[in-house]
Amino acid sequence: MGLLTYLQPPAHKELMPAKEVDEAYKKKRIQVFVGIFIGYAGYYLVRKNFSLAMPDLIERGFSKGELGIALSGVSIAYGISKFLMGNLSDRSNARIFLPVGLLLSALTMIAMGTIPFALSSIVIMFSLLFINGWFQGMGWPPCGRVMVHWFSLRERGVKMSIWNVAHNVGGGLIGPLAIAGLAIFGTWQSKFYFPGMIAIFIAFIAYLLIRDTPQSCGLPPIETYKNDHPVDYSHQHEKELSAKQIFIDYVLVNRVLWYIAFANAFIYLVRYGVLDWAPTYLKEAKGFTVNETGWAYFAYEYAGIPGTLLCGWLSDKVFRGRRAPATIIYMLLVLAAVIVYWKNPAGHPSIDNIALIIIGFLIYGPVMLIGVQALDLVPKKAAGTAAGLTGLFGYLGGALFANIAMGYVVDAWGWNGGFLVMIAACVLAIFFTALTWNKEKAF
């Protein structure tokens, strides 16, 4: 009970004078946006470190299948945590919730790189990665809570696409940070603890910037400020909901939310099938060096920035708030790029890098839009739980399969088998997204 009291949302303050609202709102919106952007980018500094260390661990005798099991600890924990902690986040102060999760995740990665026996067995690695995955689940939900309270429906696609770039900023820095860590500390274990040190500092910055809701700052609801009220909006939407109300009334009975949850499972299989295995695939099948792999990883992540921004703009402006059309277009193009990445023979690194850049450009758009769709489908006090459901499927379905099954598929049938799995996932992601085509409402 003490922890819940510490996390509970701050009380609404008395409304400030009307003449001060506009200037204060503009400043606070920029401030909280920067806070959740930097904070969520920080989470990615301590999420995928293990993937970059897998080639080092293979050299020390671990098989791809074994490492896939260890890596699955993140996906299992993250999927469950994003759902359960998402529900807790809906009833918590985002200003505290996000930095606490980042701090704990950073400390876990520092421990993984500094405790002598931490990388000695699959069981220990799985356990530490599971703990890290649980804390990682505290990142997205408070960002969703902040987004729906500070930004209105008609601007959310574009704003979410800009915020979603935090994935790429944080994830893309992992490659260069791994190279820098090796140069500074001279040991491959620095791939864990060096980014962790930076993430602790970022958690402090996020705490200074983030604010929970406009009302906690003496400002009116965003719907009133922007005069942008959803069709079913009422002042009841400003009241905090119980866990039971969120689950029963707004999540479990929402068929479209379940469709996009299934689609998310297959989108994540492609995302992590490419991302998590890129360092190993490029080294073994294409002959890339450690530095070349690190920069390829960087290019994949940062290519997602313009792709995500374009995807959000298309969904808001071209498709008038409908998310399915943009998702389907992007996944069809992902399918083509995955085939090129697979079929390009060794000795043509420029084509491999271009294919990775194209996949990175495209895959984060659908990842982002699934989250936006989830937020669109429920009242804002249930935002974290709705997004958590899609995350549960994405990680326990897609990412977990990409971690465990991909390792064993590649061990048994080579990289060709792994790519056939990813191609099938592209097709199924398109199918489940298509089921929502006629059920979305354009604004």
ZADREN-417465 format. One record per residue (C-alpha): residue number from 0; residue in one letter; x negated, y negated, z negated. Coordinates in nm, 3 decimals, padded with zeros to 5 digits, m for minus. Example, Ala and Ser with C-alpha at 12.3 -4.5 7.8 and 13.67 -1.06 7.14 Angstrom:
<pts>
PT   num   residuo        c1        c2        c3
PT     0         a   m01.230    00.450   m00.780
PT     1         s   m01.367    00.106   m00.714
</pts>
This chain:
<pts>
PT   num   residuo        c1        c2        c3
PT     0         m    00.000    00.000    00.000
PT     1         g   m00.291   m00.233   m00.073
PT     2         l   m00.425   m00.200    00.282
PT     3         l   m00.081   m00.268    00.432
PT     4         t   m00.049   m00.579    00.216
PT     5         y   m00.388   m00.699    00.340
PT     6         l   m00.286   m00.639    00.702
PT     7         q    00.069   m00.777    00.691
PT     8         p    00.154   m01.064    00.931
PT     9         p    00.111   m01.415    00.790
PT    10         a    00.426   m01.605    00.693
PT    11         h    00.580   m01.854    00.934
PT    12         k    00.475   m02.212    00.856
PT    13         e    00.699   m02.514    00.866
PT    14         l    00.739   m02.638    01.224
PT    15         m    00.501   m02.925    01.303
PT    16         p    00.638   m03.255    01.441
PT    17         a    00.766   m03.221    01.799
PT    18         k    00.516   m03.476    01.935
PT    19         e    00.225   m03.260    01.819
PT    20         v    00.352   m02.928    01.951
PT    21         d    00.237   m02.950    02.313
PT    22         e   m00.124   m03.044    02.242
PT    23         a   m00.153   m02.793    01.956
PT    24         y    00.001   m02.514    02.163
PT    25         k   m00.238   m02.571    02.454
PT    26         k   m00.543   m02.564    02.228
PT    27         k   m00.431   m02.262    02.029
PT    28         r   m00.342   m02.063    02.342
PT    29         i   m00.692   m02.111    02.480
PT    30         q   m00.845   m02.031    02.141
PT    31         v   m00.653   m01.706    02.082
PT    32         f   m00.704   m01.596    02.442
PT    33         v   m01.080   m01.639    02.412
PT    34         g   m01.065   m01.454    02.078
PT    35         i   m00.890   m01.144    02.213
PT    36         f   m01.102   m01.152    02.529
PT    37         i   m01.435   m01.159    02.346
PT    38         g   m01.306   m00.922    02.078
PT    39         y   m01.187   m00.659    02.323
PT    40         a   m01.504   m00.688    02.533
PT    41         g   m01.689   m00.611    02.209
PT    42         y   m01.499   m00.284    02.174
PT    43         y   m01.640   m00.170    02.507
PT    44         l   m01.996   m00.228    02.392
PT    45         v   m01.946    00.062    02.149
PT    46         r   m01.715    00.292    02.344
PT    47         k   m01.907    00.452    02.633
PT    48         n   m02.258    00.471    02.490
PT    49         f   m02.245    00.851    02.479
PT    50         s   m02.189    00.876    02.856
PT    51         l   m02.517    00.696    02.923
PT    52         a   m02.695    00.922    02.673
PT    53         m   m02.566    01.246    02.829
PT    54         p   m02.855    01.282    03.078
PT    55         d   m03.098    01.259    02.781
PT    56         l   m02.899    01.523    02.592
PT    57         i   m02.888    01.755    02.897
PT    58         e   m03.269    01.736    02.907
PT    59         r   m03.264    01.853    02.544
PT    60         g   m03.073    02.168    02.631
PT    61         f   m02.703    02.081    02.605
PT    62         s   m02.475    02.189    02.890
PT    63         k   m02.226    01.963    03.067
PT    64         g   m01.939    02.167    02.923
PT    65         e   m02.069    02.126    02.568
PT    66         l   m02.119    01.753    02.611
PT    67         g   m01.772    01.727    02.763
PT    68         i   m01.631    01.877    02.442
PT    69         a   m01.827    01.626    02.231
PT    70         l   m01.715    01.338    02.452
PT    71         s   m01.353    01.451    02.420
PT    72         g   m01.361    01.343    02.055
PT    73         v   m01.324    00.980    02.167
PT    74         s   m01.030    01.056    02.394
PT    75         i   m00.841    01.273    02.144
PT    76         a   m00.878    01.023    01.862
PT    77         y   m00.823    00.717    02.079
PT    78         g   m00.504    00.852    02.233
PT    79         i   m00.350    00.934    01.894
PT    80         s   m00.486    00.620    01.729
PT    81         k   m00.366    00.383    02.001
PT    82         f   m00.012    00.516    01.949
PT    83         l   m00.010    00.531    01.567
PT    84         m   m00.227    00.227    01.508
PT    85         g   m00.025    00.050    01.776
PT    86         n    00.281    00.093    01.557
PT    87         l    00.086   m00.033    01.256
PT    88         s   m00.043   m00.322    01.465
PT    89         d    00.315   m00.426    01.547
PT    90         r    00.354   m00.482    01.172
PT    91         s    00.008   m00.634    01.107
PT    92         n   m00.193   m00.955    01.139
PT    93         a   m00.381   m00.935    01.471
PT    94         r   m00.647   m01.173    01.339
PT    95         i   m00.757   m00.914    01.082
PT    96         f   m00.661   m00.594    01.261
PT    97         l   m00.880   m00.637    01.570
PT    98         p   m01.208   m00.742    01.401
PT    99         v   m01.182   m00.469    01.134
PT   100         g   m01.151   m00.198    01.399
PT   101         l   m01.445   m00.339    01.595
PT   102         l   m01.665   m00.361    01.285
PT   103         l   m01.594    00.001    01.191
PT   104         s   m01.652    00.124    01.547
PT   105         a   m01.985   m00.062    01.564
PT   106         l   m02.101    00.088    01.234
PT   107         t   m02.013    00.437    01.361
PT   108         m   m02.225    00.393    01.674
PT   109         i   m02.515    00.252    01.472
PT   110         a   m02.495    00.561    01.250
PT   111         m   m02.491    00.788    01.556
PT   112         g   m02.814    00.635    01.683
PT   113         t   m02.998    00.612    01.353
PT   114         i   m02.903    00.918    01.143
PT   115         p   m03.164    01.185    01.232
PT   116         f   m02.923    01.481    01.263
PT   117         a   m02.636    01.289    01.431
PT   118         l   m02.727    01.411    01.780
PT   119         s   m02.838    01.759    01.680
PT   120         s   m02.516    01.956    01.737
PT   121         i   m02.193    01.940    01.935
PT   122         v   m01.986    01.958    01.614
PT   123         i   m02.155    01.654    01.461
PT   124         m   m02.142    01.459    01.788
PT   125         f   m01.773    01.543    01.834
PT   126         s   m01.697    01.435    01.476
PT   127         l   m01.871    01.099    01.507
PT   128         l   m01.716    01.033    01.847
PT   129         f   m01.374    01.125    01.705
PT   130         i   m01.421    00.871    01.424
PT   131         n   m01.533    00.611    01.676
PT   132         g   m01.233    00.685    01.899
PT   133         w   m00.996    00.631    01.607
PT   134         f   m01.141    00.288    01.534
PT   135         q   m01.137    00.210    01.908
PT   136         g   m00.759    00.258    01.897
PT   137         m   m00.739   m00.060    01.689
PT   138         g   m00.845   m00.280    01.983
PT   139         w   m00.571   m00.288    02.249
PT   140         p   m00.256   m00.308    02.030
PT   141         p   m00.341   m00.635    01.848
PT   142         c   m00.438   m00.788    02.185
PT   143         g   m00.096   m00.687    02.319
PT   144         r    00.069   m00.840    02.012
PT   145         v   m00.116   m01.167    02.065
PT   146         m   m00.037   m01.167    02.438
PT   147         v    00.341   m01.128    02.401
PT   148         h    00.361   m01.389    02.124
PT   149         w    00.147   m01.655    02.293
PT   150         f    00.225   m01.601    02.664
PT   151         s    00.569   m01.578    02.825
PT   152         l    00.706   m01.315    03.062
PT   153         r    00.659   m01.506    03.388
PT   154         e    00.291   m01.577    03.323
PT   155         r    00.202   m01.245    03.163
PT   156         g    00.088   m01.056    03.473
PT   157         v   m00.175   m01.315    03.562
PT   158         k   m00.279   m01.377    03.200
PT   159         m   m00.304   m01.003    03.131
PT   160         s   m00.512   m00.953    03.444
PT   161         i   m00.757   m01.221    03.326
PT   162         w   m00.770   m01.072    02.975
PT   163         n   m00.813   m00.722    03.118
PT   164         v   m01.144   m00.835    03.267
PT   165         a   m01.275   m00.792    02.911
PT   166         h   m01.288   m00.418    02.990
PT   167         n   m01.535   m00.489    03.267
PT   168         v   m01.738   m00.754    03.087
PT   169         g   m01.794   m00.525    02.788
PT   170         g   m01.817   m00.199    02.981
PT   171         g   m02.047   m00.345    03.246
PT   172         l   m02.291   m00.472    02.985
PT   173         i   m02.350   m00.119    02.858
PT   174         g   m02.587   m00.038    03.146
PT   175         p   m02.811   m00.346    03.108
PT   176         l   m02.798   m00.315    02.727
PT   177         a   m02.918    00.045    02.754
PT   178         i   m03.211   m00.072    02.967
PT   179         a   m03.283   m00.359    02.725
PT   180         g   m03.258   m00.128    02.424
PT   181         l   m03.511    00.110    02.577
PT   182         a   m03.746   m00.181    02.646
PT   183         i   m03.713   m00.328    02.295
PT   184         f   m03.704   m00.014    02.080
PT   185         g   m03.866    00.244    02.310
PT   186         t   m03.618    00.520    02.226
PT   187         w   m03.308    00.650    02.404
PT   188         q   m03.113    00.647    02.075
PT   189         s   m03.107    00.269    02.106
PT   190         k   m02.823    00.318    02.357
PT   191         f   m02.607    00.363    02.046
PT   192         y   m02.736    00.123    01.781
PT   193         f   m02.844   m00.178    01.989
PT   194         p   m02.492   m00.246    02.132
PT   195         g   m02.353   m00.175    01.783
PT   196         m   m02.555   m00.461    01.636
PT   197         i   m02.418   m00.701    01.894
PT   198         a   m02.061   m00.576    01.839
PT   199         i   m02.076   m00.666    01.467
PT   200         f   m02.154   m01.027    01.557
PT   201         i   m01.867   m01.030    01.810
PT   202         a   m01.621   m00.902    01.545
PT   203         f   m01.703   m01.208    01.332
PT   204         i   m01.647   m01.445    01.627
PT   205         a   m01.312   m01.279    01.707
PT   206         y   m01.195   m01.331    01.349
PT   207         l   m01.275   m01.701    01.369
PT   208         l   m01.074   m01.747    01.691
PT   209         i   m00.767   m01.521    01.678
PT   210         r   m00.433   m01.629    01.529
PT   211         d   m00.141   m01.389    01.488
PT   212         t    00.170   m01.573    01.612
PT   213         p    00.262   m01.931    01.706
PT   214         q    00.499   m01.944    01.409
PT   215         s    00.210   m01.870    01.172
PT   216         c    00.050   m02.191    01.304
PT   217         g    00.363   m02.405    01.266
PT   218         l    00.460   m02.373    01.634
PT   219         p    00.787   m02.257    01.795
PT   220         p    00.820   m01.918    01.972
PT   221         i    00.659   m01.903    02.316
PT   222         e    01.000   m01.852    02.481
PT   223         t    01.116   m02.187    02.342
PT   224         y    00.793   m02.370    02.426
PT   225         k    00.781   m02.245    02.786
PT   226         n    01.161   m02.232    02.831
PT   227         d    01.109   m01.878    02.961
PT   228         h    01.362   m01.647    02.799
PT   229         p    01.401   m01.283    02.908
PT   230         v    01.757   m01.185    03.000
PT   231         d    01.815   m00.999    02.672
PT   232         y    01.619   m01.239    02.450
PT   233         s    01.761   m01.348    02.114
PT   234         h    01.621   m01.486    01.791
PT   235         q    01.640   m01.132    01.653
PT   236         h    01.331   m01.064    01.865
PT   237         e    01.132   m01.286    01.628
PT   238         k    01.203   m01.060    01.330
PT   239         e    00.954   m00.791    01.236
PT   240         l    01.087   m00.438    01.300
PT   241         s    01.045   m00.122    01.094
PT   242         a    00.846    00.170    01.233
PT   243         k    01.169    00.372    01.272
PT   244         q    01.343    00.094    01.467
PT   245         i    01.050    00.060    01.704
PT   246         f    01.022    00.433    01.774
PT   247         i    01.389    00.526    01.791
PT   248         d    01.555    00.217    01.940
PT   249         y    01.297    00.096    02.190
PT   250         v    01.041    00.365    02.279
PT   251         l    01.171    00.723    02.269
PT   252         v    01.485    00.650    02.474
PT   253         n    01.312    00.446    02.745
PT   254         r    01.289    00.666    03.056
PT   255         v    01.083    00.422    03.265
PT   256         l    00.830    00.395    02.983
PT   257         w    00.785    00.774    02.997
PT   258         y    00.736    00.765    03.376
PT   259         i    00.453    00.514    03.348
PT   260         a    00.305    00.713    03.059
PT   261         f    00.272    01.017    03.287
PT   262         a    00.132    00.800    03.567
PT   263         n   m00.121    00.661    03.321
PT   264         a   m00.248    01.010    03.239
PT   265         f   m00.352    01.063    03.601
PT   266         i   m00.488    00.711    03.648
PT   267         y   m00.709    00.764    03.343
PT   268         l   m00.825    01.101    03.473
PT   269         v   m00.960    00.923    03.781
PT   270         r   m01.097    00.631    03.584
PT   271         y   m01.296    00.842    03.341
PT   272         g   m01.364    01.126    03.584
PT   273         v   m01.566    00.874    03.783
PT   274         l   m01.696    00.657    03.497
PT   275         d   m01.799    00.913    03.235
PT   276         w   m01.971    01.145    03.481
PT   277         a   m02.130    00.880    03.705
PT   278         p   m02.470    00.880    03.528
PT   279         t   m02.491    01.261    03.547
PT   280         y   m02.347    01.293    03.900
PT   281         l   m02.571    01.021    04.044
PT   282         k   m02.880    01.171    03.886
PT   283         e   m02.811    01.534    03.980
PT   284         a   m02.633    01.506    04.314
PT   285         k   m02.774    01.182    04.450
PT   286         g   m03.119    01.157    04.290
PT   287         f   m03.069    00.821    04.114
PT   288         t   m03.321    00.708    03.850
PT   289         v   m03.219    00.590    03.501
PT   290         n   m03.242    00.225    03.605
PT   291         e   m03.050    00.285    03.928
PT   292         t   m02.778    00.466    03.734
PT   293         g   m02.754    00.185    03.477
PT   294         w   m02.709   m00.078    03.746
PT   295         a   m02.459    00.140    03.935
PT   296         y   m02.258    00.163    03.612
PT   297         f   m02.279   m00.216    03.582
PT   298         a   m02.161   m00.266    03.942
PT   299         y   m01.865   m00.029    03.894
PT   300         e   m01.743   m00.219    03.589
PT   301         y   m01.794   m00.571    03.717
PT   302         a   m01.630   m00.498    04.051
PT   303         g   m01.312   m00.450    03.849
PT   304         i   m01.298   m00.822    03.766
PT   305         p   m01.178   m00.961    04.103
PT   306         g   m00.975   m00.645    04.166
PT   307         t   m00.783   m00.679    03.841
PT   308         l   m00.720   m01.051    03.892
PT   309         l   m00.586   m00.987    04.241
PT   310         c   m00.365   m00.705    04.117
PT   311         g   m00.208   m00.922    03.845
PT   312         w   m00.148   m01.203    04.092
PT   313         l    00.017   m00.966    04.340
PT   314         s    00.250   m00.824    04.075
PT   315         d    00.355   m01.170    03.949
PT   316         k    00.366   m01.376    04.268
PT   317         v    00.414   m01.136    04.560
PT   318         f    00.624   m00.864    04.397
PT   319         r    00.797   m01.107    04.153
PT   320         g    00.716   m00.924    03.832
PT   321         r    00.748   m00.571    03.968
PT   322         r    00.438   m00.369    03.882
PT   323         a    00.492   m00.043    04.075
PT   324         p    00.421   m00.170    04.431
PT   325         a    00.079   m00.310    04.343
PT   326         t   m00.011    00.003    04.145
PT   327         i    00.075    00.233    04.435
PT   328         i   m00.118    00.026    04.691
PT   329         y   m00.425    00.024    04.468
PT   330         m   m00.413    00.399    04.397
PT   331         l   m00.387    00.484    04.768
PT   332         l   m00.707    00.286    04.824
PT   333         v   m00.872    00.450    04.521
PT   334         l   m00.799    00.788    04.679
PT   335         a   m00.983    00.688    04.998
PT   336         a   m01.283    00.549    04.806
PT   337         v   m01.316    00.862    04.588
PT   338         i   m01.337    01.074    04.902
PT   339         v   m01.617    00.853    05.040
PT   340         y   m01.805    00.866    04.706
PT   341         w   m01.778    01.247    04.715
PT   342         k   m01.864    01.314    05.079
PT   343         n   m02.152    01.068    05.118
PT   344         p   m02.471    01.282    05.136
PT   345         a   m02.771    01.226    04.911
PT   346         g   m03.022    00.979    05.046
PT   347         h   m02.774    00.700    05.113
PT   348         p   m02.762    00.518    04.777
PT   349         s   m02.619    00.199    04.926
PT   350         i   m02.304    00.385    05.035
PT   351         d   m02.273    00.545    04.689
PT   352         n   m02.299    00.203    04.527
PT   353         i   m02.046    00.052    04.768
PT   354         a   m01.803    00.339    04.701
PT   355         l   m01.844    00.293    04.325
PT   356         i   m01.791   m00.081    04.359
PT   357         i   m01.470   m00.023    04.558
PT   358         i   m01.339    00.229    04.302
PT   359         g   m01.424   m00.012    04.021
PT   360         f   m01.257   m00.297    04.209
PT   361         l   m00.937   m00.095    04.243
PT   362         i   m00.894    00.133    03.940
PT   363         y   m00.867   m00.135    03.671
PT   364         g   m00.569   m00.300    03.839
PT   365         p   m00.339   m00.001    03.780
PT   366         v   m00.487    00.046    03.431
PT   367         m   m00.393   m00.313    03.350
PT   368         l   m00.049   m00.302    03.514
PT   369         i    00.057    00.007    03.319
PT   370         g   m00.004   m00.195    03.003
PT   371         v    00.185   m00.496    03.138
PT   372         q    00.478   m00.273    03.238
PT   373         a    00.489   m00.131    02.886
PT   374         l    00.501   m00.481    02.736
PT   375         d    00.775   m00.584    02.983
PT   376         l    00.998   m00.291    02.886
PT   377         v    01.039   m00.357    02.511
PT   378         p    01.090   m00.648    02.267
PT   379         k    00.763   m00.814    02.170
PT   380         k    00.770   m00.675    01.815
PT   381         a    00.743   m00.326    01.971
PT   382         a    00.466   m00.414    02.218
PT   383         g    00.184   m00.225    02.048
PT   384         t    00.385    00.095    02.017
PT   385         a    00.502    00.090    02.380
PT   386         a    00.148    00.033    02.505
PT   387         g    00.032    00.297    02.256
PT   388         l    00.259    00.557    02.414
PT   389         t    00.103    00.500    02.756
PT   390         g   m00.239    00.509    02.591
PT   391         l   m00.153    00.838    02.420
PT   392         f   m00.086    00.995    02.759
PT   393         g   m00.379    00.822    02.922
PT   394         y   m00.631    00.950    02.673
PT   395         l   m00.488    01.283    02.556
PT   396         g   m00.391    01.367    02.913
PT   397         g   m00.621    01.196    03.160
PT   398         a   m00.935    01.101    02.971
PT   399         l   m00.942    01.421    02.766
PT   400         f   m00.916    01.630    03.083
PT   401         a   m01.188    01.417    03.242
PT   402         n   m01.413    01.480    02.940
PT   403         i   m01.363    01.852    02.872
PT   404         a   m01.220    02.009    03.186
PT   405         m   m01.438    01.814    03.428
PT   406         g   m01.750    01.943    03.253
PT   407         y   m01.639    02.304    03.283
PT   408         v   m01.498    02.259    03.635
PT   409         v   m01.833    02.121    03.752
PT   410         d   m02.023    02.397    03.570
PT   411         a   m01.805    02.661    03.741
PT   412         w   m01.734    02.517    04.088
PT   413         g   m01.985    02.236    04.126
PT   414         w   m01.913    01.873    04.192
PT   415         n   m01.676    01.965    04.478
PT   416         g   m01.436    02.116    04.225
PT   417         g   m01.450    01.804    04.012
PT   418         f   m01.367    01.577    04.303
PT   419         l   m01.073    01.791    04.411
PT   420         v   m00.931    01.746    04.061
PT   421         m   m00.965    01.366    04.090
PT   422         i   m00.800    01.362    04.433
PT   423         a   m00.502    01.555    04.295
PT   424         a   m00.482    01.305    04.008
PT   425         c   m00.460    01.012    04.252
PT   426         v   m00.165    01.176    04.428
PT   427         l    00.022    01.248    04.103
PT   428         a   m00.037    00.894    03.971
PT   429         i    00.126    00.757    04.286
PT   430         f    00.419    01.000    04.251
PT   431         f    00.508    00.906    03.891
PT   432         t    00.466    00.534    03.959
PT   433         a    00.702    00.569    04.257
PT   434         l    00.973    00.695    04.019
PT   435         t    00.982    00.346    03.864
PT   436         w    01.006    00.167    04.201
PT   437         n    01.383    00.101    04.189
PT   438         k    01.408    00.072    03.811
PT   439         e    01.196   m00.238    03.758
PT   440         k    01.362   m00.578    03.744
PT   441         a    01.216   m00.865    03.937
PT   442         f    01.239   m01.195    03.751
</pts>
